[in-house]
Amino acid sequence: MASDTFLHIDGIKGESTDKDHKDQIEVLSFNWGVSQMASGTASSSGGGSTQRADFQDLSIVKELDSASPLLNKACWGGTHIGTVVLQLNRAAGDQRQKYMEYELTNVIISSVSIGGGGGGVPTESITFNYGKIKTVYTKQARKGGASGGEVPAAWDLEGNCHC
């Protein structure tokens, strides 16, 4: 298994041959975050006041593949993509289990960059901007690796509210 992190993009196929993630994109690394700018000024209830959260674009690194021209084209044209799903997997006994998933909706590709050197396959950094995000963590039982339930959270950036 070359990768345990996979990316599904509506309308764009990757080259994964993994039986559970066929035609998805194998991800080498990713980065995402959110921050909350808290004000030092106390609110009327006594705590610091908060503002609108600042959601970072999701950024992934992948090897150059057949999806590359389509990702470039989508970025060039500002193509709206319905759903992008990043799935993280880990060992669960002799199986593999999804343990974290990031689902983005109302997505555009905000940047594509490529790098390479003297050896190996060039890599690309692809960045996604989105209108909604849903994260789901799947608990794993300590013995046997069975699923122990899910912990979901979601946010609508456009409406600035829980989904």
Short mmCIF file of the C-alpha atoms (twelve columns), coordinates in Angstrom:
data_MODEL
# 
_entry.id   MODEL 
# 
loop_
_atom_site.group_PDB 
_atom_site.id 
_atom_site.type_symbol 
_atom_site.label_atom_id 
_atom_site.label_alt_id 
_atom_site.label_comp_id 
_atom_site.label_asym_id 
_atom_site.label_seq_id 
_atom_site.Cartn_x 
_atom_site.Cartn_y 
_atom_site.Cartn_z 
_atom_site.pdbx_PDB_model_num 
ATOM 1   C CA . MET A 1   0.000   0.000  0.000   1 
ATOM 2   C CA . ALA A 2   1.732   3.150  -1.232  1 
ATOM 3   C CA . SER A 3   -0.459  5.585  0.659   1 
ATOM 4   C CA . ASP A 4   -2.934  5.606  3.521   1 
ATOM 5   C CA . THR A 5   -4.363  9.012  2.638   1 
ATOM 6   C CA . PHE A 6   -6.646  9.383  -0.360  1 
ATOM 7   C CA . LEU A 7   -8.445  12.243 -2.080  1 
ATOM 8   C CA . HIS A 8   -11.712 11.975 -4.003  1 
ATOM 9   C CA . ILE A 9   -12.601 14.923 -6.243  1 
ATOM 10  C CA . ASP A 10  -15.952 14.990 -8.057  1 
ATOM 11  C CA . GLY A 11  -15.266 14.711 -11.792 1 
ATOM 12  C CA . ILE A 12  -11.486 14.174 -11.548 1 
ATOM 13  C CA . LYS A 13  -9.983  10.686 -11.445 1 
ATOM 14  C CA . GLY A 14  -6.612  9.845  -9.974  1 
ATOM 15  C CA . GLU A 15  -4.446  6.792  -10.529 1 
ATOM 16  C CA . SER A 16  -4.859  4.870  -7.271  1 
ATOM 17  C CA . THR A 17  -5.203  1.133  -7.802  1 
ATOM 18  C CA . ASP A 18  -6.046  0.515  -4.133  1 
ATOM 19  C CA . LYS A 19  -9.100  -1.771 -4.009  1 
ATOM 20  C CA . ASP A 20  -11.035 0.589  -1.708  1 
ATOM 21  C CA . HIS A 21  -9.915  3.841  -3.375  1 
ATOM 22  C CA . LYS A 22  -9.683  3.003  -7.075  1 
ATOM 23  C CA . ASP A 23  -9.218  6.055  -9.312  1 
ATOM 24  C CA . GLN A 24  -8.707  8.367  -6.346  1 
ATOM 25  C CA . ILE A 25  -5.606  10.483 -5.752  1 
ATOM 26  C CA . GLU A 26  -2.909  9.165  -3.412  1 
ATOM 27  C CA . VAL A 27  -1.854  11.958 -1.065  1 
ATOM 28  C CA . LEU A 28  1.735   12.279 0.145   1 
ATOM 29  C CA . SER A 29  0.972   15.012 2.699   1 
ATOM 30  C CA . PHE A 30  -1.711  17.554 3.555   1 
ATOM 31  C CA . ASN A 31  -2.226  20.699 5.603   1 
ATOM 32  C CA . TRP A 32  -5.355  22.390 6.921   1 
ATOM 33  C CA . GLY A 33  -6.237  24.606 9.857   1 
ATOM 34  C CA . VAL A 34  -8.620  27.074 11.397  1 
ATOM 35  C CA . SER A 35  -8.012  29.943 13.793  1 
ATOM 36  C CA . GLN A 36  -10.165 32.174 15.960  1 
ATOM 37  C CA . MET A 37  -9.126  35.774 16.467  1 
ATOM 38  C CA . ALA A 38  -10.042 36.469 20.073  1 
ATOM 39  C CA . SER A 39  -10.203 40.083 21.147  1 
ATOM 40  C CA . GLY A 40  -8.642  41.226 24.380  1 
ATOM 41  C CA . THR A 41  -11.738 43.348 24.954  1 
ATOM 42  C CA . ALA A 42  -14.171 41.696 27.331  1 
ATOM 43  C CA . SER A 43  -17.720 41.119 26.165  1 
ATOM 44  C CA . SER A 44  -20.753 42.054 28.258  1 
ATOM 45  C CA . SER A 45  -20.795 38.495 29.629  1 
ATOM 46  C CA . GLY A 46  -17.246 38.895 30.939  1 
ATOM 47  C CA . GLY A 47  -15.218 36.758 28.507  1 
ATOM 48  C CA . GLY A 48  -13.082 37.832 25.575  1 
ATOM 49  C CA . SER A 49  -15.062 38.507 22.427  1 
ATOM 50  C CA . THR A 50  -14.630 36.375 19.328  1 
ATOM 51  C CA . GLN A 51  -14.868 37.027 15.631  1 
ATOM 52  C CA . ARG A 52  -15.558 34.974 12.541  1 
ATOM 53  C CA . ALA A 53  -13.221 31.966 12.366  1 
ATOM 54  C CA . ASP A 54  -10.491 32.054 9.711   1 
ATOM 55  C CA . PHE A 55  -10.534 28.769 7.775   1 
ATOM 56  C CA . GLN A 56  -7.382  27.901 5.846   1 
ATOM 57  C CA . ASP A 57  -7.602  26.321 2.420   1 
ATOM 58  C CA . LEU A 58  -6.949  22.571 2.398   1 
ATOM 59  C CA . SER A 59  -3.589  21.892 0.768   1 
ATOM 60  C CA . ILE A 60  -2.391  18.487 -0.423  1 
ATOM 61  C CA . VAL A 61  0.837   17.246 -1.983  1 
ATOM 62  C CA . LYS A 62  0.681   14.485 -4.604  1 
ATOM 63  C CA . GLU A 63  2.804   13.051 -7.373  1 
ATOM 64  C CA . LEU A 64  2.308   14.263 -10.927 1 
ATOM 65  C CA . ASP A 65  -0.285  11.977 -12.574 1 
ATOM 66  C CA . SER A 66  -3.199  11.842 -15.010 1 
ATOM 67  C CA . ALA A 67  -5.270  14.106 -12.737 1 
ATOM 68  C CA . SER A 68  -2.695  16.906 -13.060 1 
ATOM 69  C CA . PRO A 69  -3.939  18.467 -16.333 1 
ATOM 70  C CA . LEU A 70  -7.549  18.369 -15.082 1 
ATOM 71  C CA . LEU A 71  -6.595  20.001 -11.779 1 
ATOM 72  C CA . ASN A 72  -4.774  22.753 -13.692 1 
ATOM 73  C CA . LYS A 73  -7.770  23.259 -15.982 1 
ATOM 74  C CA . ALA A 74  -10.163 23.476 -13.013 1 
ATOM 75  C CA . CYS A 75  -7.921  26.080 -11.377 1 
ATOM 76  C CA . TRP A 76  -7.498  28.115 -14.581 1 
ATOM 77  C CA . GLY A 77  -11.257 28.260 -15.139 1 
ATOM 78  C CA . GLY A 78  -12.389 28.632 -11.532 1 
ATOM 79  C CA . THR A 79  -14.484 25.487 -11.976 1 
ATOM 80  C CA . HIS A 80  -16.872 24.796 -9.110  1 
ATOM 81  C CA . ILE A 81  -16.478 21.271 -7.730  1 
ATOM 82  C CA . GLY A 82  -19.333 19.765 -5.742  1 
ATOM 83  C CA . THR A 83  -17.374 17.675 -3.244  1 
ATOM 84  C CA . VAL A 84  -13.772 16.932 -2.294  1 
ATOM 85  C CA . VAL A 85  -13.118 14.241 0.343   1 
ATOM 86  C CA . LEU A 86  -9.773  13.658 2.082   1 
ATOM 87  C CA . GLN A 87  -9.689  10.302 3.896   1 
ATOM 88  C CA . LEU A 88  -7.031  9.229  6.409   1 
ATOM 89  C CA . ASN A 89  -6.672  5.519  7.163   1 
ATOM 90  C CA . ARG A 90  -4.713  3.416  9.645   1 
ATOM 91  C CA . ALA A 91  -4.178  -0.219 10.532  1 
ATOM 92  C CA . ALA A 92  -7.016  -1.977 12.350  1 
ATOM 93  C CA . GLY A 93  -5.776  -5.489 13.052  1 
ATOM 94  C CA . ASP A 94  -5.077  -6.975 9.629   1 
ATOM 95  C CA . GLN A 95  -7.436  -4.478 7.968   1 
ATOM 96  C CA . ARG A 96  -7.350  -0.749 7.299   1 
ATOM 97  C CA . GLN A 97  -9.872  1.626  8.866   1 
ATOM 98  C CA . LYS A 98  -10.852 5.179  8.014   1 
ATOM 99  C CA . TYR A 99  -10.218 7.248  11.120  1 
ATOM 100 C CA . MET A 100 -10.520 10.835 9.882   1 
ATOM 101 C CA . GLU A 101 -12.351 12.348 6.954   1 
ATOM 102 C CA . TYR A 102 -12.566 15.931 5.719   1 
ATOM 103 C CA . GLU A 103 -15.448 16.592 3.333   1 
ATOM 104 C CA . LEU A 104 -15.449 19.928 1.527   1 
ATOM 105 C CA . THR A 105 -18.393 21.185 -0.520  1 
ATOM 106 C CA . ASN A 106 -18.788 24.117 -2.899  1 
ATOM 107 C CA . VAL A 107 -15.094 23.876 -3.771  1 
ATOM 108 C CA . ILE A 108 -12.725 25.660 -6.132  1 
ATOM 109 C CA . ILE A 109 -9.068  24.869 -6.703  1 
ATOM 110 C CA . SER A 110 -7.327  28.021 -5.495  1 
ATOM 111 C CA . SER A 111 -3.773  27.080 -6.511  1 
ATOM 112 C CA . VAL A 112 -1.661  24.454 -8.247  1 
ATOM 113 C CA . SER A 113 2.136   24.413 -8.079  1 
ATOM 114 C CA . ILE A 114 4.654   21.825 -9.201  1 
ATOM 115 C CA . GLY A 115 8.195   21.074 -8.137  1 
ATOM 116 C CA . GLY A 116 10.815  18.600 -9.174  1 
ATOM 117 C CA . GLY A 117 14.476  17.881 -9.084  1 
ATOM 118 C CA . GLY A 118 17.151  15.559 -10.322 1 
ATOM 119 C CA . GLY A 119 15.338  12.349 -9.511  1 
ATOM 120 C CA . GLY A 120 11.947  10.929 -8.797  1 
ATOM 121 C CA . VAL A 121 8.512   11.991 -9.904  1 
ATOM 122 C CA . PRO A 122 7.702   15.715 -9.650  1 
ATOM 123 C CA . THR A 123 5.214   16.617 -6.923  1 
ATOM 124 C CA . GLU A 124 2.339   19.065 -6.962  1 
ATOM 125 C CA . SER A 125 0.760   21.127 -4.236  1 
ATOM 126 C CA . ILE A 126 -2.978  21.578 -4.799  1 
ATOM 127 C CA . THR A 127 -5.004  23.979 -2.665  1 
ATOM 128 C CA . PHE A 128 -8.783  23.880 -2.240  1 
ATOM 129 C CA . ASN A 129 -11.087 26.686 -1.098  1 
ATOM 130 C CA . TYR A 130 -14.569 25.672 0.051   1 
ATOM 131 C CA . GLY A 131 -17.940 26.884 1.302   1 
ATOM 132 C CA . LYS A 132 -18.656 24.105 3.808   1 
ATOM 133 C CA . ILE A 133 -16.546 21.618 5.724   1 
ATOM 134 C CA . LYS A 134 -17.488 18.464 7.581   1 
ATOM 135 C CA . THR A 135 -14.998 16.478 9.647   1 
ATOM 136 C CA . VAL A 136 -15.661 13.001 11.013  1 
ATOM 137 C CA . TYR A 137 -13.345 11.170 13.390  1 
ATOM 138 C CA . THR A 138 -13.975 7.420  13.699  1 
ATOM 139 C CA . LYS A 139 -12.995 5.965  17.053  1 
ATOM 140 C CA . GLN A 140 -11.099 2.698  17.036  1 
ATOM 141 C CA . ALA A 141 -11.440 0.103  19.788  1 
ATOM 142 C CA . ARG A 142 -8.118  -0.590 21.517  1 
ATOM 143 C CA . LYS A 143 -8.623  -4.347 21.232  1 
ATOM 144 C CA . GLY A 144 -9.311  -5.788 17.799  1 
ATOM 145 C CA . GLY A 145 -9.419  -2.439 16.017  1 
ATOM 146 C CA . ALA A 146 -13.201 -2.384 15.487  1 
ATOM 147 C CA . SER A 147 -14.923 0.941  14.912  1 
ATOM 148 C CA . GLY A 148 -15.993 2.601  18.148  1 
ATOM 149 C CA . GLY A 149 -18.394 5.224  16.775  1 
ATOM 150 C CA . GLU A 150 -18.012 8.564  15.031  1 
ATOM 151 C CA . VAL A 151 -17.441 12.140 16.199  1 
ATOM 152 C CA . PRO A 152 -18.688 14.583 13.524  1 
ATOM 153 C CA . ALA A 153 -18.412 18.373 13.258  1 
ATOM 154 C CA . ALA A 154 -19.427 20.668 10.414  1 
ATOM 155 C CA . TRP A 155 -19.352 24.357 9.542   1 
ATOM 156 C CA . ASP A 156 -20.934 26.463 6.803   1 
ATOM 157 C CA . LEU A 157 -18.424 29.208 5.999   1 
ATOM 158 C CA . GLU A 158 -20.881 31.060 3.776   1 
ATOM 159 C CA . GLY A 159 -23.572 31.197 6.474   1 
ATOM 160 C CA . ASN A 160 -21.069 31.286 9.366   1 
ATOM 161 C CA . CYS A 161 -22.985 28.600 11.242  1 
ATOM 162 C CA . HIS A 162 -23.045 24.915 12.193  1 
ATOM 163 C CA . CYS A 163 -24.505 22.729 9.432   1 
# 
